[in-house]
Amino acid sequence: PQVPTMLTIDPPHHTRYRSTVASYFTPKRLAALRGPIEAIVDRLIDRLPDDVFDLVPTFAVPLPVEVIAHILNVPTDRLADFKRWSDDSIANIGTSITDDERVRAYEGIVEFQHYFAAQLERRRTEPMGDLMTDLVEARIDVDGDGPDEQRPLEMAEMLSIAQQLLVAGNETTTNLISNLYQALFDHPDQHRVVREMVAAGADLSPVVEEILRYDTSIQGIVRLTNGEV
């Protein structure tokens, strides 16, 4: 079954599930990802056509797919499946699709679950020091018991977390890149400023923060209202 974990559940349950992957996204481990991510970016840029091209399919889509595949230790020959599974996971969100399309999407999700269930089972006997291993080794507090009472994640919970990392990091990053370039093309004066920052080797994190504020990359989120705002 598809169970709620991080994106679709509120604290304190959200906090428990998020803690299972928090150790992977520390500054030290993120710094170790810089090299592999830069290599992916360089390769994608080298492949860009010399003439006019569409940024979305050539760069904004494949970049996060490859990065998350690297984080989840998915081999490059499964990248097409990885992207398809991501699309299947959001097919029912904010869109009107036919019953046949809905069935095909859920078939893709089940295919995703079978692939990653096998990978997670493999980590039980062959730890690889990756995020999948972290999930297998993670422990969360048991409801209704003291803080010392913990249990391992169930398979459905691990698959939910893996699926949400795939979808959340994939779609939002594609939207972020696309929104950024659209905004820069619509505002040439700001485009010049950013180009000057790049040429000077300046920190571009303020640019990223501003585009996230200006044009959100999140299309929808599930939360419950627990009180008055």
Buried (B, 14 or more C-beta within 10 A) or exposed (E): EBBBBBBBBEEEBBBBBBEBBEEBEEEEEEEEBEEEBEEBBEEBEEEEEEEEEEBBEBBBBBBBBBBBBBBBBBEEEEBEBBBBBBEBBBBBEEEEEEEEBEEEBBEBBEBBBEBBBEBBEBBEEEEEEBBBBBBBBBEBBEEEEEEEEEEBBEBBBBBBBBBBBBBBBBBBBBBBBBBBBEBBEEEEEBBEBBEEBEEEEEEEEEBEEEBBEEBEBEEEEEEEEEEEE
